[in-house]
Amino acid sequence: MDFNVKKLASDAGVFFSRAMQFTEEKLGQAEKTELDAHFENLMARADCTKNWTEKILRQTEVLLQPNLSARVEEFLYEKLDRKVPSRVTNGELLAQYMTEAANDFGPGTPYGKTLIKVGETQRRLGAAERDFIQSASINFLTPLRNFLEGDWRTITKERRTLQNCRLDLDACKARLKKAKAAEAKAAAEHELRLTQTEFDRQAEVTRLLLEGISSTHVNHLRCLHEFVESQTNYYAQCYQYMLDLQKQLGSSKGEMFSGTFVGNAESTSPPAAAASPPAAAAAATLPAVPTIPVVPTIVGVPSAVAEGVLNPNEVKPPASGTRKARVLYDYEAADSTELALLADEMITVYSLPGMDPDWLIGERGNQKGKVPVTYLELLS
């Protein structure tokens, strides 16, 4: 018990001595041992590294998980050293809703089929997002947290110890100046030598830790490259998934319109010699459905069309029955056989025998060329 009381009294005395020295330094009444410029630069660099690492870490967490409540939940699980439960991504949830809606509307209907296709793509996007978040957390966020919660805490502790050693050293210097008797001076000089040795040792320890910030930068640079690679792979996957979906939707849209708007070989075949009376009566009661006229024959062109090569200048529109179409989106012609389009403009369209059902011949003034059906709204 006596030892504890003595230690408590000694600690209180040291604390009081440091407080007095610190206060006098702030008031300009005591001298302060200054660290060399290199040491000060090391400390400033370490503080800068810590501050920016915290900001980058927090903002990356927001990027990966915008939901604040979800981030708080993950933080609590991490502090409790428990595994974070798997969470469904927004894309996967949207995919689930689209699939359920398609089942209710009818998976065989055009809308149901499209919902299923888009839902599957959203599921793949959600899975890619999950993989990206996991990769970024392991390869980028974890090293940043390890620095802040490990290396930086050690640096802070040693810097605090160095500050205390400096206060003790300056307090000993002040006592030596105030000592009058030879015995008091000798005791103060002995104490000063001890505190100077302790200060030099602590300064060297702290210096080595601060110089280790360079290694931290190298490690964080490697992690940053891995983060960028993961992000690049993620966006490349998303882009490819969306391209695939766009092709599927374009194909299905072409199929949907081709039966109504684009003429085919059957429309050019001669009618049957005679139709049964019931069939003729039924046909008479049905309204006529307008279709894109098909040019029956063009001298010198059928062979070119069959081979997929089209010279727009050699194509002549049918004598009657051409249709007007409104352009839905801008379209850039891929070659001289295609016609560039501007959204909302009106053009004249018709089809040729043997053409791809996803394409029509479009005319605008003296210009003509192939145009994609999916970019048009065909008017009656």
Long-range contacts (C-beta under 8 A, 24 or more apart in sequence): 14-168, 17-167, 17-168, 17-171, 18-164, 18-167, 18-168, 18-171, 20-171, 21-167, 21-170, 21-171, 21-174, 22-167, 24-174, 25-170, 30-170, 30-174, 31-170, 31-173, 31-174, 32-166, 32-170, 33-166, 33-169, 33-170, 33-173, 33-199, 35-203, 39-203, 39-207, 39-210, 42-207, 42-210, 42-211, 42-213, 43-159, 43-210, 45-210, 45-213, 46-155, 46-210, 46-213, 49-213, 49-216, 49-217, 50-148, 50-152, 53-144, 53-147, 53-148, 53-220, 54-148, 56-144, 57-141, 57-144, 57-145, 57-148, 60-136, 60-140, 60-141, 60-144, 60-227, 61-141, 64-133, 64-136, 64-137, 64-141, 65-133, 88-126, 89-126, 89-127, 89-129, 89-130, 90-126, 91-122, 91-123, 91-125, 91-126, 91-127, 91-129, 92-122, 92-123, 92-126, 92-127, 92-130, 93-126, 94-119, 94-122, 94-126, 95-119, 95-120, 95-121, 95-122, 95-123, 95-126, 96-123, 98-122, 110-252, 110-256, 113-252, 114-249, 114-252, 117-245, 117-248, 117-249, 117-252, 118-245, 118-249, 121-241, 121-242, 121-244, 121-245, 124-237, 124-241, 125-238, 125-241, 128-234, 128-237, 128-238, 128-241, 129-234, 131-234, 132-230, 132-231, 132-233, 132-234, 135-226, 135-230, 136-227, 136-230, 136-231, 139-223, 139-226, 139-227, 139-230, 140-223, 140-224, 140-226, 140-227, 140-230, 143-219, 143-220, 143-223, 144-220, 144-223, 147-216, 147-219, 147-220, 151-209, 151-212, 151-216, 154-209, 155-206, 155-209, 155-210, 158-202, 158-205, 158-206, 158-209, 159-206, 161-202, 161-206, 162-199, 162-202, 162-203, 162-205, 162-206, 165-195, 165-198, 165-199, 165-202, 165-203, 166-199, 168-195, 168-198, 168-199, 169-195, 169-196, 169-198, 169-199, 250-358, 250-372, 250-374, 251-358, 253-373, 253-374, 254-357, 254-358, 254-373, 254-374, 255-357, 257-373, 257-374, 257-378, 258-357, 258-358, 258-373, 260-289, 260-291, 261-291, 261-292, 261-323, 261-373, 261-378, 262-291, 262-292, 262-351, 262-355, 262-357, 262-360, 262-373, 263-291, 263-292, 263-293, 263-294, 263-351, 263-353, 264-294, 264-357, 265-353, 265-354, 267-291, 267-294, 268-294, 268-296, 268-353, 290-323, 290-380, 292-323, 292-349, 292-350, 292-351, 292-360, 292-378, 293-318, 293-320, 293-321, 293-322, 293-323, 293-350, 293-351, 294-318, 294-350, 294-351, 294-352, 294-353, 295-350, 295-351, 295-352, 295-353, 296-353, 298-352, 301-352, 302-353, 302-354, 305-352, 305-353, 305-354, 305-355, 306-354, 309-337, 310-337, 310-352, 310-370, 311-337, 312-336, 312-337, 312-339, 312-361, 312-368, 312-369, 312-370, 313-368, 315-352, 315-361, 315-368, 317-348, 317-350, 317-361, 317-363, 318-350, 321-350, 322-348, 322-349, 322-350, 322-363, 323-348, 323-349, 323-350, 323-378, 323-379, 323-380, 324-348, 324-349, 324-379, 325-349, 325-360, 325-362, 325-376, 325-377, 325-378, 325-379, 326-376, 326-377, 326-379, 327-375, 327-376, 327-377, 328-375, 328-376, 328-377, 329-375, 331-371, 331-372, 331-375, 333-369, 336-369, 337-369, 337-370, 338-369, 338-370, 338-371, 339-363, 339-364, 339-367, 339-368, 339-369, 339-370, 339-371, 341-371, 341-375, 347-371, 347-376, 349-376, 349-378
